[in-house]
Amino acid sequence: MVASRKHRALLLYLLLLTLWPGVLKNRREPLEGPTWARLLSTETSGMAWTPSDVSRAWGDLERLHLIERTRQGRALQVKPRREDGKKPWTDPGLVRSNREETYFILPGAFWTDHLFAELSLGELAMLLIIAAETSKDDEVHLTAEQVHDWYGISASTAKKGFNDLVQRGLANRRVDYVKAPLSSTGTTAHHYYSLTGSYSSGARAAARQKAAQAAEKRRSQSGSERTAKKIKDKTTSKASRPKRSVAHPTTGGGETTS
């Protein structure tokens, strides 16, 4: 999406992933185009969105196999696919052992502070890359050339994205000089990047733990509610059964009355 300048498609996909687990997954009525456009528009910064922009971005995502679209009446039901486009999207709350199913989070401030509308496409890409690479570590050693080799983003775009994030105060850059006998100076600089504030590795780890605890609480409450409902249904069913006739012997004759 970066190489083909699909800035709107990337933002729309991120918003879909944000809303899907808690809002859209079990929603009966799909969100309409004007609603998506309103959610992605701000009064002070960023791109203005129209329903037509949303429709074109959905088309881009569908061609990249990042969503599935089905028509539901006059509206379109959109479901996310996994980020590599190869499989349906899976719940990040489930424990996965392979790298393809691991995930990282973006704090809610990304949306509520309108950062999504302020970042350039290059900045957004580098923010996502640093966030992904620092899910377990506080910082990551990255060069623009490595970003090109690993992610297919041009070195110039990566370098500018890194610099702009540092200038915004969203990222820190630590320079470590190591020995390099073949260098003209005898040393070479290694750049280590980390995110700051609510985007930092520690803050995001705390947010993940809090979210996991909240999810476990919801599952526990849901399980208790299901158990209570089963007990209630069983009690109601038992109480509503017609009384069975029970035969009692009488003292006279050979007949039985009930």
N, C-alpha and C positions, 0 to 999 in steps of 0.2 A: 504493500500500500504506500510505503514511503517512496519507493522508486517510481511508482506511477502517479504520485501526488494525489492519492485518494484520502485527503485529510478528513473530509466529511464522513467517509465510510468508516474510518478508524474511530472517530468520535462516536458515531452511531452504534458501532459494535461494542465499544466500551460501555455505553449507556445501557445497551441491551443486556450485557453480562451483569451490570450492576443491579438492574431491576428484575431480572429473571427469577432468581431464587426466592425472594420474599414477596414479590408483587405480581409478576406476570405468569409464573409457572402454573398457578392454580386459578388464574383469572379467567372467567368465562368469556367476557367481551374483550376483543383485542383493542389496544390503543390505536386511535386513528392518527392519520398523518399530521393534522394540525396540532395534536397533543405532543407528538414527538418534536415537531418544529418549535413549539413553545418551550419545551424542556431544554432544548439546545440553544436557545437564543437568550441573550442578555441585553439589557438596555444600555450598558456602558462600554462593552468591549466584545471582540470576537466577530464571527460571521453571523449575518442575519440568515435565518433558515425559513424556508417556505415548504409547504407540503410537497411541492415538486422536487425540491432538494432532497427531502427525505426519501421519496420514491426512487430517485436516481441512486442514492446511496445504498438503498436496499438491493437494487439491481447489481451494483458493484459487489456487494457482499455475497449475493447469491452466485455470481460468476466465480467468486473465489471459494465457493463451497463452505462459507462460514455461517450461513443460515439456511433454514428451510422455510418456504412460504407456502401456505395453503389458504385458499379463499374460504372465508366464513361469512356468507351473506354478501354484503357490500364491502366488508372489511377484510383485511388480510391478517391471518394468524402467522406470526413469525416466531421461529424457534432457533436458538443458537446452536451451532455445531462447534466441535472442539477447535482450538485455535490453529491447529495445523490443517484443518479442513478435511481430515480423513475419517472422523467418526462423529457420532452425535455428542453433544456436550454432556459432561458428567458432573454430578454434584461435588463441589470442592470440599464439602464437609465429610466425604467418605475418605477413608485411609487408602492411599494408593502406593504401590511399591515401585512403579516404573516412572521414569522422568516425564513421559508424555502426559501423565495424569497429576503431576504436581502443580501447584498454583502459588501465586502471590497476590497480595491485596493492595488496593489503593485506598487511602483514607477518604471518608466522606467529604472532607474539606476540598478535595479535588473538584467536587461539584458545587458545594455550598459557597465556596469562596470564588467561584467562577474561574478557577485556574484553567479549566478545560478550554475556556474561550480565549485565554490570553497567550497560551503557549503556541509557538510555531510548530509546524509538523516535525521539524528536526528536534526541537526541544522535547516534544511529546514522546518521540521515539526513544531518545536517550533517557528520559525519565523512566519509561517502561523497562528499558534494558538494565539500567542500574538497579531498579526495584527488583527485577527478576534475579539478578546476580547477587543481591545482598539479602535474600530471604533468610539465609542462615548465618551470614557473616556481616560484620559492620561495614566493610568496605571491599572493593574489588579492584584489581589491577586491570586496567583496560587501556588500549590504544585505539586511535581512529582506524588503524590498519586492521586490528583484530575485529573491530565492529564490521568492517567491510568483508573480511573473510568469513566471519561467523553468521552475520545477519544479512549480508548482501546490500548494506547501506553504504553509500559512497563515503570515503574517508573525510572529504571536505564537509559533508553534511554532519557527520559524527563529530568532527572537531568543533564546528560552530555550535552544534547542539550542546556539547559539553561546556563550552565557554559561556554560552548564554545562561545555562542553568546555574553555573557558579556565580555569574553576575547577579542573577535574581536572588541569590541566597538559598536556593533550593538544594544545591549540592556543594559539598566540600571537595577540594582537590588537594591531596597530600603528595608531595614530590619526594621520592627517595632515590638518592644517587648511589649507584652500585658500580663496582669495578668493571671496566670493559677495556681490556688490554688493546684491542684493535681500534678503539675510538681515539680520535685526535686529542681528546682531553684526558683520556684514561678512565673516564666514567661515562655512564649513561643514566638518563633520568627515567624512573618508573613512576607513572602517575596512578594514584589510587583514588577512587571516587566513592563517596558515600552521600546519602541523602540526609536532609536536616529536618528538624521539627517533627511533625506528625508523620512525615514520610520516612523517617529514619528506621533502621532495622529494628532497634529496640522498641520504638513506638508501634510499629506494625506488628511485631511479635506479641506485644501486650494486647493489641486490638484483636489479633487472631484468637488469643486465649479467651478474651472476653466474649467474642462471638461464639466460640466453641462451647463455653459454659452456658450462654444463653440458648444455644441450639439444644444442648443436653437437657436444659430445664424445660424447654418446649416439648421435647420428645417425652420426658418424664410426665409432664402434665397431660399430654395427649394420651399416653398409655394409661394413666390413672382415670382419665375421662372415659376411655374405651372400656376399661374394666368396670367402672361404675355403671355405664350404660348396659353392659352385658348382664350385670347383676339385676339392674332395674327391669330389663326386658324379660329376664327369666322369672323374676318375682311377679311381674304383671301377667306373664303367660300362665304361670301356675295359678294365680288368683282368679284368672278369667275362665279356667276350665269348669265345665258343668260338674256338679257333684255326682259322684257315682252312686248308684243304688246298692245298698248293702243289705243282704238278707239276714233277717233275725228269726230264729225259730219261735213258734208260739207254744203255749202249753196245751192247746187243745187241737184235736184233729191231726191230720197229717199235712196241712197246708203251711206254706211259708209266706209271711207278709214282709213287706219292706217299707 
